[in-house]
Amino acid sequence: MGAGQESSSDIREFQDPGTGRHVVQLTSGDCFDYALYYYIPSMTRDGRYVVFYRHRGSDVQLHRLDILSGLTTQLTEAKTANALWRPWLQPPASGVRDQLSAFCPVTNDVFYFDSNLLRCVNIHTLEDRVVYELDDGRVPCGLTGVSPDGQHFVFPHADRTWWEQNLASGPETHTATDCRLVIVDIHAGTARTLVHQNGWITHSHFYDDQRILFSHAPTHRAILMTDLRGGWYVCLRSPDENGMTCHYQATCCGVAYEVLPRHLGICDPRTLDREEYLLGNIRTYHLGRDPEARLWFYEAPVGETMRGIAWLPRLEPGVPNSAEVILGPIRTYWLGQRSHIHPTVTPGRRHILFTGGDDRNETNHLFLLDIADLEDTQWDWPSRHAGRSTAL
């Protein structure tokens, strides 16, 4: 298939066997479908269209799903020779650089790498253009994002020699040399380095129009922040006796994060104040994404070998907080990044978008979980820190 080719998905609805909640399977077929990395948007503002990766055979390309019609349109024809993001590799595939794409709801453009070309394609018109070209001696090496105003694209890149020497096994963070976090002016097509360090920068995305979150420090896992000026960064949370940070979300109340395996937290990026919460009954894998910070939920182990989604009705510091399972147990297939549920609230706030397994052919696809009845998590951080954090 090529860009512009259309296909239909077998959309089906069912009740989650574990919780009885209504679930809609949006995509299906002999492929693995998964949304953009869940720190950033995958849906249009009206919630009608989803941008996602489709890994079929040895090819990975971006697609657009019209939820109303069930029609899927291929957006890209990228030819990157080894497109999969290490060290979380599946067998090598070609196509778009996996996990490194970002969607801009302001313009409805999705940005992606075809080898070292940063391109963008409009999900409605399919107009495709080159935005920026990275030098051949470098390699895009981590997750990306677009600023909420649609003006800038952020991504990290590494020395190609270092990258390829370590390709088979995946590098340790501290072994990287000459890694750079850069922003691209989307309209001018120019790039500028913000941070330059001897450590692998694996994740980056915007907190707001000015500030950027990224990880990790050269010596340990941490949540780091810089801004459009560059030349500095601050560490928002480092490992301690409770564990290490892993996933974090930009919200209007601050940076929400997890400390594996049993704590969640929130940090005000202006004051660096933070508050953390102990999980009492269900540990966490991936903190869910809600930019409005109204619902606290997360991907969790449910049963011995299965996964699910847990929701916290209430959050209080200093006491164990009990979660309720709202999805699961379910099974996902394959390995690595494509097997994660990565739950995120949809723009209409009636559903959680997630990646789940289709037991009929042991593939993964896009699903919606009905959460229209869920009340907001009760917690008092927003009232105590009103006005301190800039809304995303």
Secondary structure, 3 states (H helix, E strand, C coil): CCCCCEEECCCEEEECCCCCCEEEECCCCCCEEEECCCCCCCECCCCCEEEEEEEECCEEEEEEEECCCCEEEECCCCCECCCCCCCCCCCCCEECCCCCCEEECCCCEEEEEECCEEEEEECCCCCEEEEEECCCCEEECCCCEECCCCCEEEEEEEEHHHHHHCCCCCCCHHHCCCEEEEEEECCCCEEEEEEEECCCCCEEEECCCCEEEEECCCCCCCEEEEECCCCCCEEEECCECCEEEEEEEEECCEEEEEEECCEEEEECCCCCCEEEEEECCCCCCEECECCCCCCEEEEEEECCCEEEEEEECECCCCCEECCEEEEEEECCCCCHHHHCCCCEECCCCCEEEEEEEECCCCEEEEEEEECCCCCCCECCHHHHCCCCCCCC
